[in-house]
Amino acid sequence: MQYGVRPGPASLLEPLLLVVAGACAGALLLPLTRLVVTRIGGAIRTRRVARRRLRAAATAETRSRALMSELCPYGWHARITLLEGAIDPDGNVAGGARPRVALDWTELSTETGRPAVMRRVWADSIGAALDAMVADRRTDETLEQIEQGAVADGALWPDL
């Protein structure tokens, strides 16, 4: 008998040392596990955000195409131009360095299929440019309805 502990199967020293060793190993692994879980969670969140942005961009384009097809039943055409520096609608380079998007859209005529209305909208992103294009066409449609109502009421509406 040494230090009051009997060697053998009934000894408490070996299990006690095993518990202490397990607690030390857990104390060392806990910060490492926290670091790994935090980084993996951050990577998963980043992927989800990127996927949502991509899906939102695809949905914005699909929605804009569908709305423009309804608003321009005889056809339309759009061209997107990405500009490196900030350019104002007059074509002058502005002071900012944010990238800009110019979207040129054309409504085709009913008879010939040639361009009837040509417009350019400016935005900071492609999705915003698509939304601006749809809003611009809706404004045109509203103005056309106002003009038709005025002509139906007998008002003279000069075409320039």
Buried (B, 14 or more C-beta within 10 A) or exposed (E): EEEEEEEEEEEEEEEEEEEEEEEEEEEEEEEEEEEEEEEEEEEEEEEEEEEEEEEEBEEBEEBBBEBBEEBBEEBBEBEBEEEEEBBEEEEEEEEEEEEBBBBBBBBBEEEEEEBBBEBBBBBEBBBBBBBBBBEBBEEBEEEEEEEEEEEEEEEEEEEE
